[in-house]
């Protein structure tokens, strides 16, 4: 629900009467839980914010906050649902289920929690479709997500504990979490789960045989027998002990991660077997044998990528397949993150990846007829290497090299059109230069652990402007930093500590800017270059 940015329609502090009414509503929903005063104190100021999520079908959402901490969210016509911040204060406010931490990246990408991803021992004794539930990670009772059950327990049993389990409303580190105070996940005692499964040691003795038979007859009259249900739960539990997560999802996510962070365009075309061994295996969150997945073979796995439109796979010769292209901007790769590596083999902390800025080109109406032959559409982004490879492939396939001079190319009507020339021949460099000049210009800014940002036209550098105020005092105004993933508030705090002087965030012409006392150009420039790793040519001074 809050994976993508939302719009704030209004934000109003509740009156005393409205605050009491809301508190009474929450107490009714959660059976007057004794610790609710920890979440909704009598003297706290409650602010209600109306949000419009990216999915307009959900309608307006009201979020009640105290001290900028979102505590309850209310959809139109529904009861208040506690956020993860509220559940950190009262862990047992909702029933809790447990999942492996590896699934968190999927939830941050907008996916719901599937039933096979829930540890069997954490299933509640009873639940119905639409009941609110909290989701924790293994070994920690702090909620990672909150949502509602997509199916009832009876439906889950009928489906073999497969399919969608929990529709996620909020997840740790989503946009609602960023909207608040960005508190870190606390370490709380894990829930104490227990299953009412009868084993051989706890089987009823001979004295209780009649009573047990009567209970079994009653249970048989209700529908599915308890023995069959518990045998099925045992079977699911045994499967989770061996796998704990869906291996198909793990290996598919590793493919997404390899395409987004590991495989480079310069390596194309690449054998599918080489891609799997060199790129996919190191990107697996847990070791997986491809033979234990439903795909069984690497070729079948990568055919799924081709069906989704993520990769282009061609047969080089019988039984030998190559990946010839892939779409790094595909929606499926948007929520994929790098694997966390705390230390290197030497035991030292691994250095953070620098910000990369690459000049690229966009397909406009003039060059699209040519690049559409290579899977590009109007508006798609290409780097210089991709363009050169496409042009080279086209010329070689159509045997357009001049026999008398290999440095020249005999132009056909298509190349002549996109080059805007009437000449019959042209050199290789001239062809590339003219095609580049006729494409749209853009820059691709690759931020660590974030999706690349495409800036059309020229990329403005970070500007430093020194202005004079009354009393001949100087202030430094810093702008154009947000495109590099730098938050204004964070930059102002670091400059304030670095310079031991005031630094604040103020409105600018297009976005927020940071204003510092005195001439801060030298210190701010050093901070951006050394700590934020901004390329030097994009840090300008005035």
PyMOL commands that set and color helices and strands:
alter all, ss='L'
color gray80, all
select helices_A, chain A and resi 16-29+36-39+56-58+84-89+91-93+101-108+115-117+120-122+153-158+175-179+206-222+226-242+247-262+265-267+272-283+290-292+298-307+331-333+368-374+384-397+413-419+428-438+470-472+482-484+488-499+521-530+536-538
alter helices_A, ss='H'
color red, helices_A
select strands_A, chain A and resi 7-13+46-52+60-66+69-75+81-82+96-99+113-114+132-137+143-149+164-171+270-271+311-317+320-326+356-362+381-382+401-402+405-410+425-427+440-446+453-456+463-469+473-479+503-507+512-517
alter strands_A, ss='S'
color yellow, strands_A
deselect
rebuild
show_as cartoon
